[in-house]
């Protein structure tokens, strides 16, 4: 990564810092992947592939790790901690509300994830 980090896409402050694979703004607590330009959109490439938070190409059956703590909405709720490993993902042809990965997370069951919050294990 270059010496100069980009400003926060939410509040435009220049105090961003790296935390693992993500950039973080200490002013507004916004976290984003440098490759996604601040959005939570899936990192797609021209060949139709989906890339993880650090730019690795994902395929069906890959194992991934979560790079951002996630709160799960819905029945029972729960959280997915940073570093949680998810095996045998399935990529969705049609994203569901911006989520492009179908996965079975230990202790939570089957849920959808965004490629911008996982990295290939």
Secondary structure, DSSP 8 states (H G I E B T S, - for coil): --SS----TTT--S--EEETTEEE-TTT--EEEGGGTT--S-EE-TTS-EE-TTS-EE-TT--EEE-S-EE--SSS--EE-TT-EE-S-EEEEEEETTEEEEEEETTTEEEEE-GGGEEE-
